[in-house]
Amino acid sequence: MKRRVVKPLIVQMIGVLLTQCVILEYNPLATAWLGAVTAVGGGYFIMFPLMIVGLFNSMGIIGCVKYGTLMVAVMNTVLLHRKKSKTVNINSIAVITGASTLLMELGEWFMDTDLTTLYGENLLYDSYYRLFIIFMLTLVSGSGSMVFCIAIKGFLENGLNMSIKDDNKMWTDRRIESAAMGFRYLSDRIMNLPGADMKNKDTMNASHLANQLTGEVCAECVNSGVCWGSKSQNSKKNIMNMIELAKNNGKVSREILPEEVSAQCINQGELITGVNSIFERARLNFIWRSRMEEGREAVALQLNEMADIIESFGEKDYAEEKKYDRAKRVVGQLLKEMKNPARKISISRVDGGIIFVEIKLMKKMKKGFDRKKFGGEVSKLLQVKMSYELCSDITISMVQDTNFNVICKVAKRVKENEPISGDNYSITKLKFGKCLLSVCDGMGVGKKAGKYSGIVLDMLEQLMKNGFEKETSLKLINSTLMCGNQWDSPMAIDVGMIDLYSGTCNLVKMGAACTYIKRGNWVECIKSTTLPIGSVKSAEMETVSKKLYNGDFVIMISDGVTDGFEAGEREEAVGRIIMDIDTNNPQKLANQILESVEKKLGTRRKDDMTVLVAGIWDKI
C-alpha cells in the first residue's frame, strides 16, 4: 500500500520541482511533465494545484495564469485523447503538448508585437529570433513529454528493481539514446545560431552608429554638401567623437559638445538629439541582445545536462538480480518457516556494489516476528552484515551495513550588529551510506544573503535526494541562477560527500574557503581558485577526493573565519589553530575553532562565521 502511495508522491514532487525550471522566461518542461502524468497516471488532479503554487513562486502571477491556462488545455486534451483511444500513444501526447505550447506562445508573441512597427533590420531580426526560440522550446516540450511518459510509466509499474527482458531493454535503451541525442542537437543548434554574436557586436560599433546618424540627420541638412564634401574627414572625426562622448557620459549635451562641432555644424540641436536617440536605441538593443545571449547559453547548458541525466538511465544493469536467485529462494523458505510468506523478494547490488534487499509479504506481518534472527540469517547468507532500512507490516528492506559512522556538528557567529547570518549549511543523510555536507556563503550579510544561500542549499538537497550527481546538481543550480537571475548575488559553496562504506570524501568547491582535513596533529588545507556559483555562465568547480581514516575530521568554513587574518597567511593561520586543538568531540572542535579565531583577531566580527565539523570513526 505504501509503495502505491509513495510513487505518485515522488512523481508529484518532481512536477513541482520542474515549475522552478524557468528557461528564458519560458517553462516547457513543467507542461511536458503534467501532460505525461495525465497520460500515464500518477495523480495529476493533486499535482496540478501544487504546480500552480510552484509557478506562482517562480514566475509570478502573470506566468502562473499563463501556464495554468496552458496546463488546463493540455490536461483536457490528453484526457479526451485517452477516452477516445483507450491507450497511451506517446507520439500523440508529444504532439498535443508541443502544439498547445506553440499555440500559447505564438498567441502571446502576436499580442506583444505591433506588426506595423516591424521595420529596420534590428527589430525584424529580434522578432524572428524570438520566434525561433519559441519553436525550439516547443520541440523541448514535445520531446520531453515523450521521455517523461516512458520514465513515469516504467517507474510507476516497476520501480527501481524492475526486471526487464533483453529485447525490451534494448528497445528502451534505443529510445533513451535517441531522446538524449535530440536534446544535444537542440543544445548545439541554440548555441550556434548563425550571426547572432556578430550582430550584437555591430550594435554598439561606433562606425555603424556614425553611418546611421549621417543618414538620419546630416542627409536632410542644407549644409551637408559642405560638411561631407571638402570637410568630410573633419565631419567624420567629429561624429565619431560625439559618439564616444555619448558612450562615456550616457548622452551628449551642448555643454560638452566639442569645439570643432560647434564651429562647423549649423544644426547642433538636431545633431545632438540624433546622437542621443541613436545611441539610446543601440544601447537598449545591446542590453536586450546580451540578455538573450545569456539566456541562450543557459538553455543550451540545461539541455545538455538533461541529456546527461537521460543517458544515465540507460547505464543501469537490471540483470544483477539473477546472481542472487539461490539466495532469494533461501530467504523465501526462511520467511515461510517464520510464518510470514513473501509475495516478492528482490536482492540486487546498487550504487557501486552495495547489496540491497527488498521483500513484499503476502499479508500483514504476524506479531512476534524475530527481526534480529531474520537479519542475522540474511547477513550470514549474503556474507555481509545487513541492517534494516525499513521493516513495516508488509515491507522489509535491508541494506548492507556501512563500515564507518559519522557525527556532524556546527558552530556559528553572526556579524556584529546583524540579527541573521548570511551563511547557511546542510547536513543530509542520503541513501546507501552517503552523507552530504555543504556550506553556502551568501554574498554580503543579513537576511537577504541568508535567504539566497538557503534557497541554493534547498535546491542542492532536493536534487541530490532525487538521484542527481553533485556536479550535475551544481551545474543545474548555476544555470538556474544565470537564467533570468534577479538576485545578482553569486554565492560561494563548498560541498562534501562522505561515503561511509569506503571512507572517502569527495569535495566540490565553487569559490569556497579552504576545507581542512585533521588527522591527529596533522592538518591538510584544500584550497579553491574557482569563482562562486552564479557568477559565470559555465560553472567552474574544483573536485578533490580524500581517503579518511578512523578519527579523522573534515572541517568546512565560510570566508568570515579567515578574512580577519592578513592576506597570504589566512589559510595557514586557521590551519595552525586547528592543529593546536586537542579533542575528539566534533562540537567542541567547532566551538574552539571559532573561539580561538576571535581571540586571535581581538576585533569586532566583520563577517558571518560558520564552522562545520564532521568526524568519522570505524564501526565496532
N, C-alpha and C positions, 0 to 999 in steps of 0.2 A: 504493500500500500504506500509506504514512504517513497519507494522508487518512482511510483506513478505520480506522486506529488512533486518530488524534488526536481525531476527532469523538466517539467513545464516551467517550474520556478526559475531554473537556470536559463531556459530559453527566453523567458520574460526579462530576466536581469540583463542578458546580452542586448535585447532590444532597447532597453532603457539606456544602456551604455552607448549604443550606436547613435542615440539622439545627440550626444555630445560631439560626434564626429562631423563637425561643420567644415566643408571643403569649399573655399572661395565663396562663402555666404550661401552655399547650397548644402543639402543633406540627402544625397541619393541612397545611401546605404541603409538608413533607418526605414525608408519607404520600402526598399527591397526586402528587408528582414520581415516587416509586417506582412507584406504580400506572401512571402514564403510560409510564414507561420499560419496565415489564414488558409493557404492551400493545403498544408500538410497536417496542421493541428498543433496544439501546444498552448491554447488559452489566449487567443487574440482578443477576446472580449474583455479580459482582465488587463492584458498588456497595453491596449490602446490608450486608456486614460493615464496609465503610468508614463507612456511615451509622450503624451501631451504635456505632462508636467516637466519631463526632461527637455522637450523642445522649448517650452517657455523659459527654462533656466538657461539654455544655450543660445537661443535666437531671439528672445523677446516675444512680445505679444503679436507683432506682425508675422514673424516666422512661424509662431505657434498656430495662428489662424490659417496661414497659407498651407503649411504641411499637414495640419489637421484635416483641412478640406481634401487635400490630395490623398491622405491615408483612407478617409471615408470612401472616396471614389474607388480606390484600389481594392479595399475590402469588399465593397458591394459587388464590384465587377468579378472578382475572384470567386465569391460565393455563388453568384449566378452561373459562372462557368462550371463550378463543381456540381451544382444542382442539375445542370443540363447534361454534362458528360459523364458524371458518376465516377470519374477517375482524375488523378492529378497528372496533367501533362505539363512538365516543367517548361517546355518551349512556349506554350500558351501563357503560362504565368509570367515568363520573361517579357513577352510581347505586351501583356496587359500592364505590367509595372512600367516598362520603358515608355510605352505610348502615353500612359497617364502622366508620367513625369514630363515628357516632352510637351504635351499639350498645356500643362500648367505653366511651365517655364516660358514657352512661346507666348502664351497669353499675357504673362507679366511683362515680358520684353516689349510686346506690342503696345501695352498700355503706358509703359515708361518712355517710349520712343516717339518723338514727334517726327513723322516721316517727312514732313515738309521742310525740316531743317537739316536733312542729311546732305549737306554739301561739303565739299573740301575733302581732301584725301584722308586727313586725320580722323575726322568724325566718322566717315564711312568705314574706315578700317576698324575703328573701335567697335562699331556696330557689328560688323562681320566677325570680329574676334569674340565678342560675347556670344553670338550665335554658335560659333564653333565650340566654345566651352560648354554651352547648353547641350549640344549634340554629343560631346564626349561624355558628359556626366549622365546623359540619358543611357548611353551604352553601358556605363558602370552600373546604373540602377538595374537595367535589364539582365545583364550577365551576372550581376551579384545575386539577383533573385534565383537564378538557376543553381548557382553554387550553394546558396543558403537552403534551397529545397532539398538538395541531396544531403547536406550536412545535418539539417534538422531531422529529416526522416530517419537517417541512419542512427542518430543519437537517441531519438525517442523510442525506436523499435529495439535497438540492440545495446546501446550504451558503450562503455569503454571496453568491455570484454567480449564483444561480439565475435563469432566465428564465421569467417567468410570463405566461401568456396573459391578455388583458384580462378575460375573463369569470371566470376562476379568481381573478384578483387582486381583482376586485370582491367576489366571494364571501368571500374570506379577510378583506378589509378590513371587511366587514359583521360577520363573526364576531368579529374583534378589537374592533371598536367595541362590539358587544353585551357582550362579556366585560368591557371596561373600564367600561361603564355599570353592569354588575352589581356590580363591586367598589365603585364610587362609591355605589351605592344602599345596599349593606351598611354602608359607612362612615357615610353620613348617618343611617341608622336607629340604629346603635350610638351615635352622638353625640347623638341626640335622643330617647333613651328617656324617656317621659313620667314626670315626678315624681321621677326619681332624685336630682337635685340637691336638691330641696326636702326629701325625706325625710332626706337626710344632714344638712341644716341643722337639722331638727327634732330630730335625735338628741341633741344637746347643749344644746337650748334649756332655759333654767332654768325657765320656766313649765311646759313639758311635763314636766320631771322632777319638779317640785313636785306636779303632779296625780297622777303615778304614786305618789309617796311617800304622799300623802294617802289614796289608795285602798288601798294595801297595808298601811300601818301605822296611821294615825290612825283609819280606819274601824272597826278592831277594839278600840280603846281605850274604856274605860268613861267617860273624861272628854272624849270627842270632842264631846259636845253643848255643853260649856262652851267648849272651845278654838275650835270652829267655829260658835259661836253669838254670844254677846256679844263674844267676843275674837277673832273671825275675822280682823280686819285685822292684829292683832298676830301671830296664828298664821301667816298667810301671809307676813308680813315675816320672821318667824323662820325659816321653812322656806327662803325664798329666800336668807337669809344663810348658812344651813348649806350649801346647795348651792354658793354662791360660795366658802365655805371649802374644800369638797371640791375644787373646780376649782383653787384656788390652792395647796393643800397635798397634793393627791393623795388624802386621806381626812380624815375628821373623828374627833376623839378627845375624851374628857372634858376634857382639859387646855385645849383651845382652844374649847370649847363656849361660845357667847355667854351672858351672864348672864341675858338675858331668857328664853332657852330653859330654863336651869336653874331659874329661878324659876317657870315656868309648867308645864312638861311633867313628868308623873308617871312616864312610861315612857321615860326618857332613853336607857337601854341599847338598847331596841328601836328607838328613833328613830335613834340613831347607826348601828346595824347596817343599818337600812333605807336610810339615806342613802348609806352606803358601798357597799352592794350595788347599788343602782340606778345610782349614779354609775359604778361599775366596769363594769356591763353597757353603759351608754351610751357609755363611753369606748372599750371594745372594739369595739362596733358602729360607732362613728365611725371608728376606725382602719381597720377592715376595709372599710367603705364607701369611705373615701378611697383605699385601695389599689386597690379595684375601679374607682374613677373614673379613677385614673392609668392603669390597665391598659386601660380602655375607650378613653381618648383615644389611647393608644399603638396599639391595634388599629386604630382609625379612621385614624390617620396612615399606618400601614403599608399599609392597603388602598388609600388614596388614592395613595400612591407606586407601588404595584403597578399601579394603573390608568394612571398616567402612563407607566410603562415599557411596558405593553401597547399603549397608543395610539401610542407612538413607533415600534413595529414597522410600523404602517400608513402611516407618513410616508415610508418609503424608496421611491425610484423605481427599480425594477428594469429599466426600459426604456432606461436610459442607454447600455447596450452597443450599441444599434442605431446610434449615431452613429459607431462605430468598425468597421463591417463591412468597409470597404475596407482599413483598417489591419490587421485580422485576416487578411485574405487575403494581404496582402503579407508579414506575419510568417510565415504558414504556408508560403509559397513560399520564403522565405529559409531556413527550417529544413529544407525538402526539399533545397535546394541544398547545405546543410551536412550532409546525410545523417542528419538527426535529425527525421523527420516527427512532427508533432504530432497527438495524438488530440483535444485540445480547447484552444481559445485563448479567453481572456476578457480584454477590455480595458474598463475602466469608470472612472468617477470616484467616489471615496469621500470621506467626511468633509469635505464642503465644497469639492470640486473637485480633489482630489489624484488623479492618474492612477495606476491600479494595473493591472498586467499579470500574469496567471497562465496558465501553459502546462503541459499534461499531455502528455508524449511518448508515442508509440506503444510504444516499448520503451526499454530501458536506454540512457542516453546513451553515444555512442561516444567512445572516447578521442581526444584531440586536438581536441575541440570548442573553438573560439576564442571564449571568453566576452567578451573585450574587443571583438572585432569585432562580435559579435552585439549587445552592449549599445550600441555606437556606432550601429549601423544602426537599432535601435529608437528611440534618442534622436532621431536625425535624422528618422525617420518621424513621430514624435509631436511633434517640435519643442520638446521639453523634455529636460533631462538626466535620464536614468534610472539608478538604482543597483540592484544586486542585493539582494533581501531573502533569497532562498533560491535555490540552484542545486544540486539533488541529481541523482541518476541519472535520475529520471523526472519531476521537477517543477522548473519555473523560475518564480520570482515576482520581479517588479521593481516598484519604486515610484518615483514622481517624487522626484528628489533635493531635499534641503532647501536653503534659502538661507543658513542660519546653522549654526554649531557652538556647542555649549555645554559648558563644563567646570565641574563642581561639586566643591567641597571643603568640609570641615568641621573646626572646632576646638572642643574641649570641655574643660570643667573640672568637677570634681565638688566638691560641698560639702565643707568642711573635715571631716575625720574620718569621711567616708562612703565606703564601698568602691564603691558603684554609683550611677550617675546616674539621677535620676528623669525626665530628658529623653530623648526619642528623636527620630530624624529618618529621613526616607526620601528616596532619590533613585532614581526609577524611569523608565526609558525606555519609553514606551508606543508603540503602533503609529502610523504615519502622522505622524511628526515631532513627537510630543508628549513633553515632559519634565515629570514630576510631581515637585515639591519639597514637602516638608512637615516641619514641626517641631511636636512634641506635648510640652507641658509638663505632666507628671503633677502633681497636687496633692500637695504635700509633697515629700519626698526619699527616696532609698534604693531598696531592692529592690522594695517594693510599688508605689511610684509609677512606677518604670521598667517593671514588668511590665504595668500597666494602660495606660500610654501606648503601649507596644509592641503590645498587643492592638488598640488603636484604629487604629494605623497599618497593621497587618496587614490589618484589615478594609477599610480605605480602599484599599490596594493591590489586594486581590483584587477589590473591586467595580469599581474603575477599569479593571483589566485585562480584565474581562468586559463592558466597554462601558457602564457606568453613568456618568452625568454626575457631576461632583464635588459639585454642590449636592445632587443626589438621594442620592449616597452618604453625605454628611454627615447628611442628614435621617434616612436609614435607621439609621445608626450611633447617632444621638441617640435615636431611638425605641427601639432595642435597649437602650441604657443605661437609659432611663427605664422600660422594661417589666420589672419584677421586678429592678431593679438592686440587687445586694447590695454593690456596691463603695462606694456613697455617696461617690464621688470624681470630681467633674467635672474636665475637663481642658481647658486652653487649646490650641487647634490653629490652625496657620497653614498654608494650602495654596496653592501656586502652580503654575500650568500654563503652561509656556512653549511657544509654537507656533513651531517652527523654520522654518516656511515664511513666516509673516507677521512674525515678530519681536515678537509681542505676548505680554504676560504677564498672565494673569488670576489675581487674588488673591482668596481667600475666607478671611475671618478670623472666628474664634469665640473671643473673649476673649483673643486672642493679643497679644503685644508688638508694637511698631512694626516694620514692614518698611521697609527703605531701598533706594532706587534711586540708585546712584552713577554719575555721568557726568562724567568729568574731575574738576574741582574743585567740581562742583555735586552736592548731595545732597538728595533728597526723602524725607520721612518719611510713611509711610502708617499712620495710627493706627486702632485698633479701639475701639469703645464697646460691643460686644456681650458677652453672658455666655458662659462656657465651655460646651463641648459636654457634655451630660448633666446640666445644671443646671436646665433648663426644659423643659416638655413640648413646646412648639412651638419648634423650632430657629430662632434668630435669627442671621443671618450678614450680614456686610458683604462686598460684591463690588466689586472695583476692577479696571479694565483699563488697562494702561500699554503704550505702544509703546516697544520697546527698539531701540537702535542699536548699531553696531559699537563694541565696547569697553565697553559698559555692564555694571554688576554689579547683581544682585539679592541683597540681604543679609537673611536671616531670623535672628531671635534669640529666645532664651527670656527670660522675665522676670528671671532671675537676672543678666543683663547690665546691666539698668537699675536694679534695685532698690536698689543701693548709693548712688545719687545722690539728691539732695533732690527731694521731690515737686514737680511742676510744671516741673522742669528736666531730668528724666531723659532724655526722647527727644532734646532739643536737645543735651545733653551728649554722648551717644553719637554723634549726628549730626556734631558738631564733631570728635570723634575720627576718624570715618570720613573726613571731608573732608580731614584733615591727613595721611592715609596716601597715599603716592605709590608705587603698584605696580600692575602689570598681571597679577600672579600671584594667582589665587584663594586658594591655600593660604596664601601669605604675608599676604594681606589678612585672612583669617580669624584667623591666629595673632596678627598685630599688633593687631587689634581687642581680643582678649582680654588681651594683654599690656599695652596702653595702659589698659584699664579697670582692671585690677588695680593698675597703677602709680598711677593717679589716686586710687583708693579707699584703698589702703595699709592695708587691714584684712583680717581673715580672711574667706574666702568663706562667705557666709551662705546661699547657694542654689546649685543647679547652674546652669552657664552653657553655652550652646550657640550657636555661630555657624555658619550655613550660607551659603556664598557661591557664586553661580552667575554665571559670566562668559560673555558672548555675543559672538561675532565673525562677521563676514561670511565666507562660504566663498570661497576664491580660485579 
